[in-house]
Amino acid sequence: MKSGDTHKHTKKELQEEIRNLREEIEEKTKLAEERLNQLRYLQADFDNYRKTMEKVRENIREMANESLIRELLTILDGFDVALRSIKNEKEREGLEMLHKNLLKILEGHGLKRIESLGKKFDPYYHEAVSREKSDKEDGSIVEEIQAGYILNSRVIRHSKVKIAENPEKDKT
């Protein structure tokens, strides 16, 4: 009789221990899922941080490029002035070649000259420095005083222009 009781008792103890182990497994599983979710959030946060830092680095690079390119615009302006004043064809060709090479390099970094002559005045791209009576359409650009430039789709210098003043041709 005693051996049967021990057996029953042992069976009850085993069942209790199995129940306890199942509860412990459930707790550990929940804890593991919580930790896994924390890791996923941490990974997402890290990915966001990495992307943000890449954008910051890109912005710093673009600002550094923009600063350098703004300074180089004075050289382009100098070429424009020199090209208008040189009469000797061979000297002019050499200077034009240097000007084109410099412009090509800068274009490779996102610089684009704003086309102005003959266009309609647009305050986003142009700065009107004077008006001139003309038979051209009112508000059209008749002379470019200083070239304007766009860097990576952003105006970094407006074109300084002279615009036509012709009230008669305004309403055609």
C-alpha positions as CSV (number, residue, x, y, z in Angstrom):
1,M,0.0,0.0,0.0
2,K,2.8,2.3,0.8
3,S,4.4,1.8,-2.6
4,G,1.1,2.7,-4.3
5,D,0.8,5.9,-2.3
6,T,4.3,6.9,-3.2
7,H,3.6,6.2,-6.8
8,K,0.4,8.4,-6.6
9,H,2.2,11.0,-4.7
10,T,5.1,11.0,-7.2
11,K,2.6,11.2,-10.1
12,K,1.0,14.2,-8.5
13,E,4.4,15.8,-7.9
14,L,5.3,15.1,-11.5
15,Q,2.1,16.7,-12.7
16,E,2.7,19.7,-10.5
17,E,6.3,19.9,-11.8
18,I,5.1,19.6,-15.4
19,R,2.6,22.4,-14.8
20,N,5.3,24.6,-13.2
21,L,7.7,23.9,-16.1
22,R,5.0,24.8,-18.6
23,E,4.4,28.1,-16.8
24,E,8.1,28.8,-16.7
25,I,8.4,28.0,-20.4
26,E,5.5,30.4,-21.1
27,E,7.2,33.1,-19.0
28,K,10.5,32.5,-20.8
29,T,8.8,32.5,-24.2
30,K,7.1,35.9,-23.4
31,L,10.4,37.3,-22.2
32,A,12.2,36.0,-25.3
33,E,9.4,37.6,-27.5
34,E,9.8,40.9,-25.6
35,R,13.6,40.9,-26.1
36,L,13.1,40.0,-29.8
37,N,10.8,43.0,-30.2
38,Q,13.2,45.2,-28.3
39,L,15.9,44.1,-30.7
40,R,13.7,44.8,-33.7
41,Y,13.0,48.3,-32.4
42,L,16.7,48.8,-31.7
43,Q,17.5,47.7,-35.2
44,A,14.9,50.0,-36.7
45,D,16.2,52.9,-34.6
46,F,19.8,52.2,-35.7
47,D,18.7,52.0,-39.4
48,N,16.9,55.4,-39.0
49,Y,20.0,56.8,-37.3
50,R,22.3,55.5,-40.1
51,K,20.0,57.0,-42.8
52,T,19.9,60.4,-40.9
53,M,23.7,60.4,-40.6
54,E,24.0,59.7,-44.4
55,K,21.7,62.6,-45.1
56,V,23.7,64.9,-42.8
57,R,26.9,63.8,-44.5
58,E,25.4,64.5,-47.9
59,N,24.1,67.9,-46.8
60,I,27.6,68.8,-45.4
61,R,29.2,67.7,-48.7
62,E,26.6,69.7,-50.7
63,M,27.2,72.8,-48.6
64,A,30.9,72.5,-49.0
65,N,30.5,72.0,-52.8
66,E,28.1,75.0,-52.9
67,S,30.5,77.2,-51.0
68,L,33.4,76.3,-53.4
69,I,31.3,76.6,-56.5
70,R,30.0,80.1,-55.4
71,E,33.6,81.2,-55.1
72,L,34.4,79.8,-58.5
73,L,31.5,81.8,-60.1
74,T,33.7,84.9,-59.9
75,I,36.1,83.1,-62.2
76,L,33.3,82.3,-64.6
77,D,32.3,85.9,-64.5
78,G,35.8,86.9,-65.3
79,F,35.8,84.6,-68.3
80,D,32.5,86.2,-69.5
81,V,34.0,89.7,-69.2
82,A,37.3,88.7,-70.9
83,L,35.5,86.8,-73.7
84,R,33.5,90.0,-74.6
85,S,36.6,92.1,-74.7
86,I,39.1,89.9,-76.6
87,K,39.3,90.7,-80.3
88,N,42.1,88.3,-81.3
89,E,40.4,85.1,-82.5
90,K,43.1,82.7,-81.4
91,E,43.3,84.2,-77.9
92,R,39.5,84.1,-77.8
93,E,39.3,80.4,-78.8
94,G,41.9,79.4,-76.1
95,L,40.0,81.4,-73.5
96,E,36.6,79.9,-74.6
97,M,38.1,76.4,-74.3
98,L,39.3,77.0,-70.7
99,H,35.9,78.5,-69.9
100,K,34.1,75.5,-71.4
101,N,36.3,73.1,-69.5
102,L,35.7,74.8,-66.2
103,L,32.0,75.0,-66.8
104,K,32.0,71.3,-67.8
105,I,33.7,70.3,-64.5
106,L,31.2,72.4,-62.5
107,E,28.3,71.0,-64.4
108,G,29.6,67.5,-63.4
109,H,29.0,68.7,-59.8
110,G,25.4,69.8,-60.5
111,L,25.9,73.4,-61.7
112,K,23.7,74.7,-64.5
113,R,23.6,78.1,-66.1
114,I,20.2,79.8,-66.1
115,E,19.1,80.6,-69.6
116,S,17.8,84.2,-69.7
117,L,18.2,86.1,-72.9
118,G,14.9,86.2,-74.8
119,K,13.0,84.5,-72.0
120,K,10.1,85.9,-70.0
121,F,11.2,87.4,-66.7
122,D,10.8,85.0,-63.8
123,P,11.6,86.3,-60.3
124,Y,12.5,82.8,-59.2
125,Y,15.4,82.8,-61.6
126,H,16.0,86.4,-62.5
127,E,16.8,89.7,-60.8
128,A,15.7,92.7,-62.9
129,V,18.4,95.4,-62.5
130,S,16.9,97.8,-65.1
131,R,14.2,98.2,-67.8
132,E,14.7,99.3,-71.3
133,K,12.1,100.6,-73.8
134,S,11.9,97.9,-76.5
135,D,9.8,96.6,-79.3
136,K,10.1,93.1,-77.7
137,E,7.3,91.7,-75.5
138,D,6.9,93.6,-72.2
139,G,8.8,91.7,-69.4
140,S,11.0,89.7,-71.7
141,I,14.7,89.7,-71.1
142,V,16.7,91.8,-73.5
143,E,20.1,91.6,-71.9
144,E,21.9,89.5,-69.3
145,I,24.1,91.6,-67.1
146,Q,25.4,88.7,-65.0
147,A,24.8,85.0,-65.4
148,G,22.7,83.1,-62.9
149,Y,23.2,79.5,-61.8
150,I,21.3,76.6,-60.4
151,L,23.1,74.0,-58.3
152,N,21.3,70.7,-57.9
153,S,17.9,72.2,-58.7
154,R,18.4,75.1,-56.3
155,V,19.1,78.7,-57.5
156,I,22.4,79.8,-56.0
157,R,22.6,83.1,-57.9
158,H,19.9,84.8,-59.8
159,S,20.6,86.1,-63.3
160,K,20.9,89.9,-63.3
161,V,18.9,91.1,-66.3
162,K,17.6,94.0,-68.2
163,I,13.9,93.6,-69.2
164,A,11.9,95.0,-72.0
165,E,9.4,97.7,-71.4
166,N,6.7,97.8,-74.1
167,P,3.1,98.4,-72.8
168,E,1.8,98.1,-76.4
169,K,3.1,94.6,-77.0
170,D,1.9,93.4,-73.5
171,K,-1.6,92.4,-74.5
172,T,-1.0,90.6,-77.9
